[in-house]
Amino acid sequence: MYEFGPFSVDPDHRVISHQGTPLNVTPKVFDTLLCLVRNADRVLTKDELLKEVWPDTFVEEVNLAVNISTLRKALGEKAQEGRYIVTVPGRGYRFAARVREVAHANSDEGANGGKNGTSPKMNVAESKPEAGAFGLNETFISLDTVQQVHPQVEHYRDDAAASGRSLLFFARSVGLKPAIRTTVVLLAVTAAGSYLWFDHNRTKTATVKTASIAVLPFADLSLAKDQEYFSDGLAEELINHLARVPGLKVVARSSAFQFKDKNEDLRSVGQKLGVTNILEGSLRKEGDRVRITAELIKADDGFQLWSEVYDRKVADIISVEDEIAGATAGALQVKLLGVGGSPVPSAARPTNPEAYDDYLQAQYFFNRGLDKENITRTLSYTDRAIVLDPKFAPAFALRSYVYNMAADRSLVESGQGWGKAREDALQAIALDPRLAAGYSALGSIQVSYDWDWEGAEASLKKAEDLEPGGASVLRYRTLLYEALGRLDEAIETYKQAVAVDLLRARSHTVLGELLYSAGRYQEADAALESALQLNSHKEHDHVIRGQILLAQGKPQEALAEMEQDPGEFWKPMGEALAYQALGRTRESEAALKRLISTGAAYQIAEVYGYRGDSDKAFEWLDRAFQQRDGGLLSFKSDPLMASLRRDHRYAELLKKMRLPVGE
């Protein structure tokens, strides 16, 4: 018997007690503690513990981390306290509390023949039969026998063995006759086998349901509170890393970061994001050292599945991200496997710490907004990161996205901007062929500017293989399918994007627009309502709802809806359409004039297309073509362009865009 503080560990009965009250832990957790206690004050390496606790089984290191986390919770200590279990970075664990080895209260050999009054350690599989009162031998069922009937119990052997020992000890201690003991054990083992089969299958089902996670922004605990970019960047990199795990639903950054600086109940967070697990933590960065605390929690009941504290040099931050992602995946019982069942390679890419710091700064400003100021600052930081480390692929991928957005918003000359974006994407791929962001960046340019549809499909397929849970890849694939006129595929793909980004209002807007184009008006209206509930001041949603009402023959209601839109060019576009439907030509012309002043070529062409003015429509479509206007990606499926489809210029424009002419 071992004692430390208010706790005792009984190796014979395999019980951990707190002030005499037994604690409920699994056999492997008990074995982990026993091994630590027996080697108190000595650092046990992770390999030593793995061999001791799982002597005949190969298990991943994360199983040990989960056991340590469970033990700390049972002992009532936090990872950083170290009152009982101390983590020795890079080596293993040490049991720090003073341990006393004591004898049982009854020092004589007891009635059951145990030494020092303890019950002999029983193993259901090893106990020998004895003669029963009815001339029968008492039967002892091994777990191997049960496994022949229920092969699924392998995962539960330790728990079942412990239950079997407890049951047999109880039967003997209360004086049941051998034959009755036989019946009790047989019934119990049969019931246990059935239960374990049911529980195993229930667990498999639960695993499917629980294979979902949101990584919340990590709290900046630095004294100067000046490391927000670093803590945000850590969370974003973890999102990207976990998105590489097939079968794991990972909430996108834009939705997870809705809870930044909000002390909201995790059950509410889980419900709003549609996940059952939350990864959160904190970061304290001082000089060249960083302390990261990470904690994986079940959203429905707040149960801590895993936690760990990492004290490292800033230069080791990428390897820490790998460790956190691996431990999280292990705790969720999902495999870090890629396409074809091969292991997902480590994301760790050694780089200059200053370059990585600049990269995180660039991410911070890129996510803050796409206006000229934030774009300029983002480019400045990516340029610095690349100068410091010309082989750091993520910086090239990020700069590619930035140039793409800048060109799309006319913040740089479009041809020059997209050219630089393409160069950076190709360089990212050349430096790191395993980086999904490089292929995703290239695919976005092939869709938006090159109109290289086959190339885009190949690039985005590669990105999806490398990062199956990435929301951005799903969005670009949607644009590709929409441009090709494959509207049903576009809708189903975008539904997947919405599922991992539920709190991003724009996600629901795009889905609503796609559903409107497909004539699925009721579903479209529901999606647009979701967008407005998330952001009541958002632009474009009221105009799409107005277009639905126009399609339903309700022009007056359409006008009332469109007049609510705050968009600079969406509102005049909507009014031009609604007034035209109402026969109020003068008001429609006035609205169109305001729209023309914005230079929104594709939207202007839509108004002329709705009016049936083909010449004017194609005049503005030609401008949109020269500008690589993003609206052209919806040209094939746009209901407002229906009147143009019989015009020979319609097919000619599709050919210029390298799009298939047929429906």
C-alpha positions as CSV (number, residue, x, y, z in Angstrom):
1,M,0.0,0.0,0.0
2,Y,1.3,3.4,-0.9
3,E,0.2,6.8,0.5
4,F,0.9,10.3,-0.5
5,G,-1.0,13.4,0.8
6,P,-4.6,12.4,1.2
7,F,-4.4,9.6,-1.3
8,S,-3.6,5.9,-1.1
9,V,-2.8,3.3,-3.8
10,D,-3.6,-0.3,-3.1
11,P,-1.8,-2.5,-5.7
12,D,-3.6,-5.7,-4.6
13,H,-7.1,-4.5,-4.9
14,R,-6.1,-2.0,-7.6
15,V,-7.8,0.9,-5.9
16,I,-6.9,4.6,-5.6
17,S,-8.6,6.3,-2.6
18,H,-8.9,9.8,-1.5
19,Q,-9.3,9.9,2.3
20,G,-10.7,6.4,2.2
21,T,-13.1,7.1,-0.7
22,P,-12.3,5.0,-3.8
23,L,-11.8,7.0,-7.1
24,N,-13.2,5.8,-10.3
25,V,-10.3,5.3,-12.8
26,T,-9.7,2.9,-15.7
27,P,-7.1,0.1,-15.2
28,K,-4.5,1.7,-17.5
29,V,-4.8,5.0,-15.6
30,F,-4.3,3.0,-12.4
31,D,-1.2,1.3,-13.9
32,T,0.2,4.7,-14.9
33,L,-0.1,6.1,-11.4
34,L,1.3,2.9,-9.8
35,C,4.3,3.0,-12.0
36,L,5.0,6.7,-11.2
37,V,4.5,6.1,-7.4
38,R,6.8,3.1,-7.3
39,N,9.5,5.3,-9.0
40,A,8.8,8.4,-7.0
41,D,11.4,11.2,-7.5
42,R,12.8,9.5,-10.6
43,V,12.2,10.8,-14.1
44,L,10.5,8.1,-16.1
45,T,10.9,8.5,-19.8
46,K,7.8,8.2,-22.0
47,D,9.2,5.0,-23.5
48,E,9.6,3.5,-20.0
49,L,6.0,4.3,-19.1
50,L,4.6,3.0,-22.4
51,K,6.4,-0.3,-22.0
52,E,5.3,-0.7,-18.4
53,V,1.7,0.2,-18.9
54,W,1.2,-1.3,-22.3
55,P,3.8,-4.1,-22.3
56,D,2.5,-6.1,-25.2
57,T,0.8,-3.5,-27.3
58,F,2.0,-0.7,-29.5
59,V,0.2,2.5,-28.7
60,E,0.7,6.1,-29.6
61,E,2.4,8.5,-27.2
62,V,-0.9,10.5,-26.9
63,N,-2.5,7.7,-24.9
64,L,0.0,8.3,-22.2
65,A,-0.7,12.0,-22.3
66,V,-4.4,11.4,-21.9
67,N,-3.7,9.1,-18.9
68,I,-1.5,11.7,-17.3
69,S,-4.2,14.4,-17.9
70,T,-6.9,12.1,-16.4
71,L,-4.7,11.4,-13.3
72,R,-4.1,15.1,-12.7
73,K,-7.8,15.7,-12.8
74,A,-8.4,12.8,-10.4
75,L,-5.7,14.1,-8.0
76,G,-7.1,17.7,-8.2
77,E,-4.1,19.4,-9.7
78,K,-3.5,21.5,-12.7
79,A,-0.7,20.6,-15.1
80,Q,1.5,23.6,-14.2
81,E,1.2,23.0,-10.4
82,G,3.4,19.9,-10.3
83,R,2.4,18.9,-6.7
84,Y,2.1,15.3,-7.8
85,I,3.1,14.8,-11.4
86,V,5.7,17.0,-13.0
87,T,6.2,17.1,-16.8
88,V,9.9,17.0,-17.7
89,P,10.0,18.6,-21.2
90,G,11.5,16.4,-23.9
91,R,11.9,13.5,-21.5
92,G,8.9,12.2,-19.5
93,Y,7.3,12.5,-16.1
94,R,8.3,12.5,-12.4
95,F,6.2,11.8,-9.4
96,A,7.1,14.7,-7.0
97,A,5.0,14.0,-3.9
98,R,6.5,12.2,-0.9
99,V,5.4,8.6,-1.0
100,R,5.0,6.4,2.1
101,E,4.9,2.6,1.8
102,V,2.7,1.1,4.5
103,A,1.4,-2.3,5.5
104,H,-2.3,-3.2,5.5
105,A,-4.1,-2.9,8.9
106,N,-4.3,-6.7,9.3
107,S,-0.7,-7.9,9.3
108,D,-1.4,-11.5,9.6
109,E,-2.3,-13.8,6.7
110,G,-6.0,-13.4,6.3
111,A,-8.8,-15.9,5.7
112,N,-8.3,-15.6,2.0
113,G,-4.6,-16.6,2.3
114,G,-3.3,-13.2,1.3
115,K,0.0,-12.0,2.6
116,N,-0.2,-9.3,5.3
117,G,-3.9,-9.7,5.4
118,T,-4.5,-8.6,1.8
119,S,-6.6,-10.5,-0.6
120,P,-4.6,-12.4,-3.1
121,K,-4.4,-10.8,-6.5
122,M,-7.0,-12.6,-8.6
123,N,-7.0,-13.0,-12.3
124,V,-10.2,-14.5,-13.7
125,A,-8.2,-16.2,-16.5
126,E,-5.7,-17.8,-14.1
127,S,-7.7,-18.9,-11.1
128,K,-8.1,-22.7,-10.7
129,P,-11.4,-24.5,-10.4
130,E,-12.6,-26.0,-7.1
131,A,-15.1,-28.7,-6.3
132,G,-18.7,-27.5,-5.8
133,A,-21.4,-28.7,-3.5
134,F,-23.3,-30.4,-6.3
135,G,-20.3,-32.3,-7.7
136,L,-19.6,-29.6,-10.2
137,N,-16.4,-27.6,-10.7
138,E,-16.7,-23.9,-10.3
139,T,-16.2,-22.4,-13.8
140,F,-13.9,-19.5,-14.4
141,I,-14.3,-17.7,-17.6
142,S,-11.3,-15.9,-19.2
143,L,-11.6,-12.7,-21.2
144,D,-10.1,-14.6,-24.1
145,T,-13.1,-16.9,-24.0
146,V,-15.4,-14.0,-24.0
147,Q,-13.5,-12.5,-26.9
148,Q,-14.2,-15.5,-29.0
149,V,-17.9,-14.8,-28.7
150,H,-17.5,-11.0,-28.8
151,P,-14.4,-10.1,-30.7
152,Q,-15.1,-6.4,-30.2
153,V,-14.2,-6.5,-26.5
154,E,-10.4,-6.4,-27.1
155,H,-10.5,-2.7,-26.5
156,Y,-12.2,-3.2,-23.1
157,R,-10.2,-6.2,-21.8
158,D,-8.7,-4.2,-18.9
159,D,-12.0,-2.8,-17.7
160,A,-13.7,-6.2,-18.0
161,A,-10.9,-8.0,-16.2
162,A,-11.1,-5.6,-13.3
163,S,-14.9,-6.1,-13.2
164,G,-14.5,-9.8,-13.2
165,R,-12.1,-9.8,-10.3
166,S,-14.4,-7.5,-8.3
167,L,-17.4,-9.7,-9.0
168,L,-15.6,-13.0,-8.0
169,F,-14.2,-11.4,-4.8
170,F,-17.7,-10.3,-3.9
171,A,-19.2,-13.7,-4.5
172,R,-16.6,-15.4,-2.3
173,S,-16.7,-12.8,0.4
174,V,-20.4,-13.0,1.0
175,G,-20.2,-16.8,1.2
176,L,-22.0,-17.9,-1.9
177,K,-21.7,-21.6,-2.6
178,P,-19.4,-22.6,-5.5
179,A,-22.2,-23.6,-7.8
180,I,-24.0,-20.4,-7.2
181,R,-20.8,-18.5,-7.7
182,T,-20.4,-20.3,-11.0
183,T,-23.8,-19.1,-12.1
184,V,-23.2,-15.5,-11.0
185,V,-19.9,-15.3,-12.9
186,L,-21.4,-16.9,-16.0
187,L,-24.3,-14.6,-16.1
188,A,-22.2,-11.6,-15.3
189,V,-19.6,-12.4,-17.9
190,T,-22.3,-13.0,-20.6
191,A,-24.0,-9.8,-19.7
192,A,-20.7,-8.0,-19.6
193,G,-19.9,-9.3,-23.1
194,S,-23.2,-8.2,-24.4
195,Y,-22.8,-4.8,-22.8
196,L,-19.3,-4.3,-24.1
197,W,-20.5,-5.2,-27.6
198,F,-23.3,-2.7,-27.3
199,D,-21.0,-0.1,-25.7
200,H,-18.4,-0.6,-28.4
201,N,-20.9,0.0,-31.1
202,R,-22.4,2.9,-29.2
203,T,-18.9,4.3,-28.9
204,K,-18.2,3.9,-32.5
205,T,-21.4,5.9,-33.3
206,A,-20.5,8.5,-30.7
207,T,-17.0,8.8,-32.2
208,V,-18.6,9.8,-35.5
209,K,-20.7,12.3,-33.8
210,T,-17.9,13.7,-31.6
211,A,-15.3,13.9,-34.4
212,S,-15.9,17.7,-34.5
213,I,-13.9,20.5,-32.9
214,A,-13.6,24.2,-32.7
215,V,-10.2,25.9,-31.8
216,L,-11.0,29.1,-30.0
217,P,-8.6,32.0,-29.9
218,F,-5.8,31.5,-27.4
219,A,-5.7,34.1,-24.6
220,D,-2.7,36.5,-24.6
221,L,-1.4,36.4,-21.0
222,S,1.9,38.2,-21.8
223,L,2.6,41.0,-19.3
224,A,2.5,43.8,-22.0
225,K,-0.6,42.3,-23.7
226,D,1.2,42.8,-27.0
227,Q,1.2,39.2,-28.3
228,E,-2.4,39.1,-29.7
229,Y,-1.1,38.4,-33.2
230,F,1.0,35.5,-31.9
231,S,-1.8,33.9,-29.8
232,D,-4.3,34.3,-32.7
233,G,-1.7,32.9,-35.1
234,L,-1.2,29.8,-32.9
235,A,-4.9,29.1,-32.9
236,E,-5.2,29.6,-36.7
237,E,-2.2,27.3,-37.3
238,L,-3.8,24.6,-35.1
239,I,-7.1,24.9,-37.1
240,N,-5.1,24.4,-40.4
241,H,-3.2,21.5,-38.9
242,L,-6.4,19.7,-37.6
243,A,-8.2,20.4,-40.9
244,R,-5.7,17.9,-42.4
245,V,-7.3,15.0,-40.5
246,P,-9.8,13.1,-42.6
247,G,-13.2,12.6,-40.9
248,L,-12.6,15.4,-38.4
249,K,-15.0,18.4,-38.7
250,V,-12.9,21.5,-37.9
251,V,-14.7,24.9,-37.5
252,A,-13.2,27.6,-39.7
253,R,-11.4,30.5,-38.2
254,S,-14.0,33.1,-39.1
255,S,-16.6,31.3,-37.0
256,A,-14.4,30.2,-34.1
257,F,-13.0,33.7,-33.6
258,Q,-16.5,35.1,-33.1
259,F,-15.9,34.1,-29.5
260,K,-12.7,36.1,-29.0
261,D,-12.6,37.9,-25.7
262,K,-16.1,36.5,-24.8
263,N,-16.5,34.5,-21.6
264,E,-19.4,32.4,-23.1
265,D,-20.5,29.1,-21.7
266,L,-18.8,26.3,-23.6
267,R,-22.1,24.4,-24.0
268,S,-23.5,27.5,-25.8
269,V,-20.3,27.7,-27.9
270,G,-20.6,24.1,-28.9
271,Q,-24.2,24.4,-29.9
272,K,-23.7,27.6,-32.0
273,L,-20.7,26.1,-33.8
274,G,-22.2,22.6,-34.2
275,V,-19.3,20.8,-32.5
276,T,-18.9,18.6,-29.4
277,N,-15.3,19.4,-28.5
278,I,-13.5,22.7,-27.8
279,L,-9.7,23.3,-27.8
280,E,-8.8,26.4,-26.0
281,G,-5.8,27.8,-24.2
282,S,-3.5,30.6,-23.4
283,L,-0.1,31.9,-24.3
284,R,2.5,33.9,-22.4
285,K,5.5,35.1,-24.5
286,E,8.5,36.7,-22.8
287,G,11.7,37.2,-24.8
288,D,12.7,34.0,-26.6
289,R,10.5,31.8,-24.3
290,V,6.9,31.0,-24.6
291,R,4.5,29.1,-22.3
292,I,1.4,27.6,-23.9
293,T,-1.4,26.0,-22.0
294,A,-3.8,23.9,-24.2
295,E,-7.0,22.2,-23.0
296,L,-9.4,19.9,-24.9
297,I,-12.9,20.0,-23.4
298,K,-16.2,18.3,-24.1
299,A,-18.6,21.1,-24.9
300,D,-21.8,19.4,-23.5
301,D,-20.5,18.8,-20.0
302,G,-17.2,20.6,-19.7
303,F,-15.3,17.4,-19.1
304,Q,-11.6,17.8,-19.7
305,L,-10.4,15.2,-22.2
306,W,-6.7,16.4,-22.3
307,S,-4.5,19.2,-21.2
308,E,-0.9,20.1,-21.2
309,V,1.5,22.9,-20.6
310,Y,4.5,23.6,-22.9
311,D,7.4,25.7,-21.9
312,R,9.6,26.1,-24.9
313,K,11.8,28.5,-26.9
314,V,9.9,30.5,-29.5
315,A,12.1,28.8,-32.1
316,D,10.3,25.5,-31.2
317,I,6.8,26.9,-31.7
318,I,6.0,24.9,-34.9
319,S,6.9,21.6,-33.3
320,V,4.6,22.5,-30.3
321,E,1.8,23.1,-32.8
322,D,2.4,19.6,-34.1
323,E,2.4,18.1,-30.6
324,I,-0.9,19.9,-29.7
325,A,-2.6,18.8,-32.9
326,G,-1.4,15.2,-32.5
327,A,-2.5,15.0,-28.8
328,T,-5.9,16.5,-29.7
329,A,-6.5,14.0,-32.5
330,G,-5.4,11.1,-30.3
331,A,-7.8,12.2,-27.5
332,L,-10.7,12.4,-30.0
333,Q,-9.7,8.9,-31.2
334,V,-9.2,10.0,-34.8
335,K,-6.2,8.9,-36.8
336,L,-3.7,11.3,-38.3
337,L,-4.0,9.5,-41.7
338,G,-4.1,11.0,-45.1
339,V,-5.1,9.8,-48.5
340,G,-4.6,6.1,-49.0
341,G,-4.2,5.5,-45.2
342,S,-0.7,7.0,-45.1
343,P,0.2,9.1,-42.0
344,V,-0.3,12.8,-42.2
345,P,3.3,14.2,-42.3
346,S,4.3,16.6,-39.7
347,A,3.6,20.3,-40.4
348,A,6.9,21.2,-38.7
349,R,9.0,23.3,-41.1
350,P,12.1,24.7,-39.4
351,T,12.3,28.4,-40.0
352,N,13.9,31.6,-38.7
353,P,12.0,32.6,-35.5
354,E,11.9,36.2,-36.7
355,A,10.5,35.1,-40.1
356,Y,7.8,33.1,-38.3
357,D,6.9,36.1,-36.1
358,D,6.5,38.3,-39.2
359,Y,4.4,35.6,-40.9
360,L,2.0,35.6,-37.9
361,Q,1.9,39.4,-38.0
362,A,1.0,39.2,-41.7
363,Q,-1.8,36.7,-40.9
364,Y,-3.1,39.0,-38.2
365,F,-3.5,42.0,-40.5
366,F,-4.9,39.9,-43.4
367,N,-7.6,38.6,-41.2
368,R,-8.4,42.0,-39.8
369,G,-9.7,43.3,-43.1
370,L,-9.1,43.6,-46.9
371,D,-9.0,47.4,-47.1
372,K,-5.9,49.1,-48.5
373,E,-4.3,49.7,-45.1
374,N,-4.5,46.1,-44.0
375,I,-3.5,44.8,-47.4
376,T,-0.4,47.0,-47.4
377,R,0.6,46.0,-43.9
378,T,0.1,42.3,-44.7
379,L,2.3,42.6,-47.8
380,S,5.0,44.4,-45.7
381,Y,5.2,41.6,-43.2
382,T,5.1,38.7,-45.8
383,D,7.9,40.5,-47.7
384,R,10.0,40.7,-44.5
385,A,9.3,37.0,-43.6
386,I,10.5,35.9,-47.1
387,V,13.6,38.0,-46.9
388,L,14.5,36.4,-43.6
389,D,13.7,32.9,-44.8
390,P,13.4,32.6,-48.6
391,K,12.5,28.9,-48.1
392,F,9.5,29.4,-45.8
393,A,6.6,28.2,-48.0
394,P,3.6,29.4,-45.9
395,A,4.8,33.0,-46.3
396,F,4.7,32.6,-50.1
397,A,1.2,31.1,-50.0
398,L,-0.1,33.9,-47.8
399,R,1.4,36.6,-50.1
400,S,-0.2,34.8,-53.0
401,Y,-3.6,35.2,-51.4
402,V,-3.0,38.8,-50.6
403,Y,-2.0,39.7,-54.2
404,N,-5.1,37.8,-55.4
405,M,-7.4,39.9,-53.1
406,A,-5.6,43.1,-53.9
407,A,-6.0,42.5,-57.7
408,D,-9.7,41.6,-57.3
409,R,-10.3,44.8,-55.4
410,S,-8.3,47.0,-57.9
411,L,-5.8,47.9,-55.1
412,V,-3.1,46.9,-57.6
413,E,-3.1,46.6,-61.4
414,S,-5.0,43.4,-62.0
415,G,-2.7,41.7,-64.4
416,Q,0.4,42.5,-62.3
417,G,-1.3,41.5,-59.1
418,W,-2.6,38.1,-60.3
419,G,0.8,37.5,-62.0
420,K,2.6,37.9,-58.7
421,A,0.0,35.8,-56.9
422,R,0.6,33.0,-59.4
423,E,4.4,33.2,-59.0
424,D,4.1,33.0,-55.2
425,A,1.7,30.1,-55.3
426,L,4.0,28.1,-57.5
427,Q,7.0,29.0,-55.3
428,A,5.1,27.8,-52.2
429,I,4.3,24.4,-53.9
430,A,8.0,24.1,-55.1
431,L,9.2,24.7,-51.5
432,D,6.7,22.4,-49.8
433,P,4.6,20.1,-51.9
434,R,2.7,19.0,-48.8
435,L,1.3,22.5,-48.1
436,A,-2.4,22.6,-49.0
437,A,-2.3,26.5,-48.9
438,G,0.0,26.5,-51.9
439,Y,-2.3,24.5,-54.1
440,S,-5.4,26.3,-52.8
441,A,-3.8,29.7,-53.7
442,L,-2.9,28.4,-57.2
443,G,-6.4,27.0,-57.7
444,S,-8.0,30.3,-56.7
445,I,-6.0,32.2,-59.4
446,Q,-6.8,29.5,-62.0
447,V,-10.5,30.0,-61.3
448,S,-10.5,33.8,-60.9
449,Y,-8.1,35.0,-63.5
450,D,-6.6,32.2,-65.7
451,W,-10.0,30.5,-66.2
452,D,-7.9,27.3,-66.4
453,W,-10.7,25.0,-65.3
454,E,-8.9,21.7,-65.6
455,G,-5.9,23.1,-63.9
456,A,-8.0,24.5,-61.1
457,E,-9.8,21.2,-60.6
458,A,-6.4,19.4,-60.3
459,S,-5.0,22.1,-57.9
460,L,-8.0,22.1,-55.6
461,K,-8.2,18.3,-55.6
462,K,-4.6,18.2,-54.4
463,A,-5.4,20.9,-51.7
464,E,-8.4,18.9,-50.6
465,D,-6.4,15.7,-50.3
466,L,-3.9,17.5,-48.1
467,E,-6.4,19.4,-46.0
468,P,-9.9,17.7,-46.3
469,G,-11.5,19.9,-43.7
470,G,-10.4,23.3,-45.1
471,A,-13.2,25.7,-45.6
472,S,-11.3,27.8,-48.2
473,V,-10.8,24.8,-50.5
474,L,-14.5,24.1,-50.4
475,R,-15.3,27.7,-51.3
476,Y,-13.0,27.7,-54.3
477,R,-14.4,24.4,-55.5
478,T,-17.8,25.9,-55.3
479,L,-16.8,28.8,-57.5
480,L,-15.3,26.3,-60.0
481,Y,-18.5,24.3,-60.2
482,E,-20.7,27.4,-60.5
483,A,-18.6,28.7,-63.3
484,L,-18.9,25.4,-65.1
485,G,-22.6,25.4,-64.7
486,R,-22.6,22.4,-62.3
487,L,-25.0,24.1,-59.9
488,D,-26.1,21.1,-57.9
489,E,-22.5,20.2,-57.2
490,A,-21.8,23.8,-56.3
491,I,-24.6,23.8,-53.8
492,E,-23.7,20.5,-52.1
493,T,-20.0,21.6,-51.9
494,Y,-20.9,24.9,-50.4
495,K,-23.2,23.3,-47.8
496,Q,-20.1,21.6,-46.5
497,A,-18.3,25.0,-46.3
498,V,-21.3,26.4,-44.3
499,A,-21.2,23.4,-41.9
500,V,-17.7,24.3,-40.8
501,D,-18.3,28.0,-40.8
502,L,-21.8,28.4,-39.3
503,L,-21.2,31.9,-37.8
504,R,-19.8,33.5,-41.0
505,A,-22.7,35.5,-42.4
506,R,-21.2,35.6,-45.9
507,S,-21.3,31.7,-46.0
508,H,-25.1,31.8,-45.8
509,T,-25.4,34.6,-48.3
510,V,-23.4,32.6,-51.0
511,L,-25.5,29.5,-50.3
512,G,-28.7,31.6,-50.6
513,E,-27.6,33.0,-53.9
514,L,-26.7,29.6,-55.3
515,L,-30.1,28.2,-54.2
516,Y,-31.9,31.2,-55.8
517,S,-30.0,30.5,-59.1
518,A,-31.3,26.9,-58.9
519,G,-34.9,28.0,-58.4
520,R,-35.0,26.6,-54.8
521,Y,-36.6,29.8,-53.4
522,Q,-37.7,28.6,-50.0
523,E,-34.3,27.1,-49.1
524,A,-32.6,30.3,-50.5
525,D,-34.8,32.5,-48.3
526,A,-34.0,30.5,-45.2
527,A,-30.2,30.8,-45.9
528,L,-30.5,34.5,-46.4
529,E,-32.5,34.9,-43.2
530,S,-29.7,33.1,-41.4
531,A,-27.2,35.6,-42.9
532,L,-29.2,38.6,-41.7
533,Q,-29.7,37.1,-38.2
534,L,-25.9,36.9,-37.9
535,N,-25.4,40.4,-39.3
536,S,-28.5,42.6,-39.8
537,H,-26.5,45.3,-41.5
538,K,-25.0,43.1,-44.1
539,E,-25.2,44.0,-47.8
540,H,-26.4,42.0,-50.7
541,D,-28.9,39.7,-48.8
542,H,-31.9,42.0,-49.3
543,V,-31.3,42.3,-53.0
544,I,-31.1,38.5,-53.4
545,R,-34.4,38.2,-51.5
546,G,-35.8,40.8,-53.8
547,Q,-34.7,38.9,-56.8
548,I,-36.6,35.8,-55.4
549,L,-39.7,37.9,-55.0
550,L,-39.4,39.2,-58.6
551,A,-39.1,35.6,-59.8
552,Q,-42.3,34.9,-57.9
553,G,-44.1,37.8,-59.6
554,K,-44.1,40.1,-56.5
555,P,-42.4,43.3,-57.7
556,Q,-43.8,45.7,-55.1
557,E,-42.6,43.4,-52.2
558,A,-39.3,43.0,-54.1
559,L,-38.8,46.8,-54.2
560,A,-39.6,47.1,-50.4
561,E,-37.0,44.4,-49.7
562,M,-34.3,45.8,-52.0
563,E,-34.6,49.3,-50.6
564,Q,-33.3,47.9,-47.2
565,D,-30.0,46.8,-48.7
566,P,-27.1,49.0,-47.5
567,G,-24.7,48.0,-50.4
568,E,-23.1,50.8,-52.5
569,F,-24.0,49.1,-55.7
570,W,-26.4,46.4,-54.6
571,K,-29.2,48.8,-53.6
572,P,-29.3,50.8,-56.9
573,M,-29.0,47.5,-58.8
574,G,-32.0,46.1,-57.0
575,E,-34.0,49.2,-57.4
576,A,-33.3,49.3,-61.1
577,L,-34.6,45.7,-61.4
578,A,-37.7,46.3,-59.2
579,Y,-38.7,49.6,-60.9
580,Q,-38.4,47.9,-64.3
581,A,-40.7,45.1,-63.2
582,L,-43.2,47.7,-61.9
583,G,-43.1,49.6,-65.2
584,R,-41.6,52.7,-63.6
585,T,-39.0,53.3,-66.3
586,R,-37.9,56.7,-65.1
587,E,-37.1,55.5,-61.6
588,S,-35.4,52.4,-63.0
589,E,-33.2,54.6,-65.3
590,A,-32.2,56.8,-62.3
591,A,-31.2,53.8,-60.2
592,L,-29.2,52.4,-63.1
593,K,-27.4,55.7,-63.5
594,R,-26.3,55.5,-59.9
595,L,-25.2,51.9,-60.5
596,I,-23.1,52.8,-63.5
597,S,-21.3,55.5,-61.5
598,T,-19.9,52.7,-59.3
599,G,-18.3,50.9,-62.3
600,A,-19.7,47.5,-61.3
601,A,-19.6,46.1,-64.8
602,Y,-21.2,42.7,-64.3
603,Q,-24.1,44.0,-62.2
604,I,-24.8,46.7,-64.8
605,A,-24.9,43.9,-67.5
606,E,-27.4,42.0,-65.3
607,V,-29.8,44.9,-65.3
608,Y,-29.6,45.2,-69.1
609,G,-30.0,41.4,-69.3
610,Y,-33.1,41.5,-67.2
611,R,-34.5,44.3,-69.4
612,G,-33.8,42.2,-72.5
613,D,-31.4,44.9,-73.9
614,S,-28.8,42.5,-75.4
615,D,-26.5,45.0,-77.0
616,K,-26.0,47.0,-73.8
617,A,-25.7,43.8,-71.8
618,F,-22.9,42.4,-73.9
619,E,-21.2,45.8,-74.0
620,W,-20.9,45.7,-70.2
621,L,-20.1,42.0,-70.3
622,D,-17.1,42.8,-72.5
623,R,-15.9,45.3,-69.9
624,A,-16.4,42.7,-67.2
625,F,-14.3,40.2,-69.3
626,Q,-11.5,42.7,-69.6
627,Q,-11.5,43.4,-65.9
628,R,-11.8,39.7,-65.0
629,D,-14.9,40.7,-63.0
630,G,-15.7,37.9,-60.4
631,G,-19.4,38.1,-61.3
632,L,-18.7,36.3,-64.6
633,L,-18.2,33.1,-62.6
634,S,-22.0,33.0,-62.2
635,F,-22.7,33.8,-65.8
636,K,-23.8,30.3,-66.9
637,S,-26.4,29.9,-64.1
638,D,-27.5,33.6,-63.6
639,P,-31.3,33.9,-64.0
640,L,-30.9,37.6,-64.8
641,M,-29.0,36.6,-68.0
642,A,-31.6,34.1,-69.2
643,S,-32.7,36.4,-72.1
644,L,-29.2,36.4,-73.5
645,R,-28.8,32.7,-74.0
646,R,-30.2,32.6,-77.5
647,D,-27.9,35.4,-78.7
648,H,-24.8,34.1,-80.6
649,R,-22.6,36.4,-78.4
650,Y,-23.6,34.3,-75.4
651,A,-21.8,31.2,-76.7
652,E,-18.9,33.3,-78.0
653,L,-18.3,34.7,-74.5
654,L,-18.4,31.3,-73.0
655,K,-15.8,30.1,-75.5
656,K,-13.6,33.2,-74.6
657,M,-13.8,32.1,-71.0
658,R,-13.0,28.5,-72.0
659,L,-16.3,27.3,-70.6
660,P,-18.5,24.5,-72.1
661,V,-21.2,26.0,-74.3
662,G,-23.8,23.3,-73.7
663,E,-26.2,23.2,-70.8
